[in-house]
């Protein structure tokens, strides 16, 4: 289910600002990533069929297909983040009067922590894809809207870094250290790749603005 289908932007922001724990930073990261992908789609749409850009039309159509699929995927992650957090909170509320209850609760918490780590890690992966798409958009996109690629890459990079924070808050509590270390290593790779890439795209946008 896509939570934002049923909410106006204003209502989503109201929910984000409320005293409830969800939606929270993970949902905000997914929305920022979706915005980055949406701006890539916008630039592709405004390049396709335009005079002077005939040579890149096939590339722009492929880019549009990828960015639209990514936008939908990231928007869906709003609900996935909420579900992961709610699952973890439910685990913490399980009874712990007996040893059996304590063991069951501990297992549920560990499963919930993995879920609450995997959800933002998946978001980080998707945001990294959005950053990569902006490199193609800035190379071939309509110069009249090239600044929107810059906004898109800033949004996607901010979303990736935001999702990373939600991985970092949960991973240290996971007892399966091999699993947690794999997640953190993958995340570090995404950050190491996309930080310099986002700066290159941003600098290219600025250069094309004159």
C-alpha positions in Angstrom: 0.0 0.0 0.0 1.2 3.5 -0.8 0.4 5.7 2.2 0.8 9.0 0.4 -1.9 8.1 -2.1 -4.4 8.8 0.6 -2.8 12.0 2.0 -2.3 15.5 0.7 1.1 17.0 1.1 -0.2 19.1 4.0 -1.7 16.2 5.8 1.5 14.1 5.4 3.5 17.0 6.9 1.0 17.3 9.7 1.4 13.6 10.4 5.2 14.0 10.3 5.1 16.9 12.8 2.7 15.2 15.2 3.6 13.5 18.5 3.3 10.1 16.9 6.5 8.2 16.1 5.3 7.3 12.6 5.7 8.6 10.0 9.2 9.7 10.9 12.6 10.1 9.5 12.5 6.9 7.5 9.3 7.9 5.7 10.8 11.4 5.1 13.8 9.8 3.5 11.7 7.8 1.2 9.7 10.8 0.1 12.9 12.8 -0.5 14.2 10.0 -2.6 10.9 9.8 -4.5 11.1 13.5 -5.2 14.6 13.1 -6.6 13.4 10.3 -8.9 10.4 12.4 -9.9 12.6 15.3 -11.0 14.6 13.0 -13.2 11.3 11.9 -14.8 10.4 15.6 -15.3 13.6 16.3 -17.1 13.3 13.2 -19.2 9.7 14.2 -20.1 10.8 17.7 -21.1 13.6 16.3 -23.2 11.7 13.7 -25.2 10.2 15.1 -28.4 12.1 18.4 -28.1 13.9 19.9 -31.1 17.7 19.4 -30.8 17.4 16.4 -28.5 16.4 13.8 -31.2 19.7 11.9 -30.8 19.1 11.2 -27.1 15.4 10.4 -27.2 15.9 6.6 -26.9 18.1 7.2 -23.9 15.6 9.6 -22.3 12.8 7.2 -22.8 14.7 4.5 -21.0 15.7 6.9 -18.3 12.1 7.9 -17.8 11.0 4.3 -17.5 13.6 3.6 -14.8 13.0 6.8 -12.9 9.2 6.3 -12.8 9.6 2.7 -11.5 12.0 4.0 -8.9 9.7 6.8 -7.9 6.8 4.3 -7.3 9.2 2.0 -5.3 10.4 4.8 -3.1 6.8 6.1 -2.5 5.9 2.6 -1.4 8.7 2.6 1.1 6.9 5.1 3.2 4.4 2.4 4.3 7.2 -0.2 4.6 9.1 2.1 7.0 6.0 2.6 9.2 5.3 -1.2 9.2 8.9 -2.0 10.2 8.9 0.5 13.1 5.5 -0.7 14.3 6.6 -4.3 14.2 9.6 -3.4 16.4 7.5 -1.4 18.8 5.1 -4.3 19.1 8.0 -6.6 20.0 9.1 -4.4 22.8 5.6 -4.5 24.3 5.4 -8.3 24.5 5.1 -9.8 28.0 8.3 -10.7 29.9 7.0 -12.3 33.1 8.4 -15.8 32.6 11.6 -17.0 31.1 9.8 -18.3 28.1 8.1 -15.0 27.6 11.5 -13.2 27.9 13.0 -15.5 25.3 10.1 -15.0 22.9 10.2 -11.3 23.4 14.0 -11.1 22.9 13.7 -13.1 19.6 10.9 -10.9 18.4 12.9 -7.7 19.2 15.9 -9.1 17.3 13.7 -9.9 14.3 12.1 -6.5 14.5 15.5 -4.8 14.6 16.6 -6.6 11.5 13.4 -5.5 9.8 13.9 -1.9 11.0 17.4 -2.0 9.6 16.6 -3.6 6.3 13.8 -1.1 5.5 16.0 2.0 5.5 18.9 0.0 3.9 16.5 -0.8 1.0 15.6 2.9 0.9 19.3 3.8 0.8 19.8 1.4 -2.2 16.9 3.0 -4.0 18.2 6.5 -3.3 21.6 5.5 -4.6 19.9 4.5 -7.8 18.2 7.9 -8.0 21.6 9.6 -7.6 23.0 7.4 -10.5 20.0 8.4 -12.7 20.8 12.1 -12.2 24.2 11.5 -13.8 22.4 10.4 -17.0 19.9 13.2 -16.8 22.5 15.9 -16.5 24.5 14.5 -19.4 21.6 14.5 -21.9 18.7 16.4 -20.4 17.1 19.6 -21.8 19.2 22.5 -20.8 16.2 24.6 -20.1 15.4 22.4 -17.0 18.9 21.3 -16.1 18.7 23.0 -12.7 16.0 20.5 -11.8 18.5 17.7 -12.2 20.5 19.6 -9.5 17.5 19.7 -7.2 16.9 16.0 -7.9 20.5 15.0 -7.0 20.5 17.0 -3.8 17.2 15.4 -2.8 18.4 11.9 -3.6 21.7 12.3 -1.8 20.0 13.8 1.3 17.5 10.9 1.2 20.3 8.4 1.1 22.2 10.0 4.0 18.9 10.2 5.9 18.1 6.6 5.4 21.6 5.7 6.5 20.9 7.3 9.9 18.1 4.9 10.5 20.4 1.9 9.7 22.9 3.2 12.1 20.5 3.6 15.0 19.3 0.0 14.8 22.3 -2.0 13.6 24.3 -1.7 16.9 21.5 -3.4 18.8 21.5 -6.5 16.5 23.1 -9.5 18.1 23.8 -11.2 14.8 26.9 -9.2 14.2 27.7 -10.8 10.9 24.4 -9.7 9.5 24.6 -6.2 10.9 28.2 -5.8 9.7 27.2 -6.8 6.2 24.4 -4.2 6.3 26.8 -1.5 7.5 29.5 -2.4 4.9 26.9 -2.2 2.1 25.7 1.1 3.4 29.2 2.5 3.6 29.8 1.5 0.0 26.7 3.3 -1.1 27.7 6.5 0.7 31.3 6.3 -0.6 30.0 6.0 -4.1 27.2 8.5 -4.1 28.8 11.3 -2.2 31.4 12.2 -4.9 28.9 11.3 -7.6 26.3 13.7 -6.3 28.9 16.5 -6.1 30.0 15.8 -9.7 26.4 16.0 -10.9 25.8 19.2 -8.9 29.0 20.8 -10.3 28.0 19.8 -13.8 24.6 21.4 -13.4 26.2 24.6 -12.2 28.6 24.6 -15.1 25.7 24.2 -17.6 23.9 27.1 -16.0 26.6 29.4 -17.2 
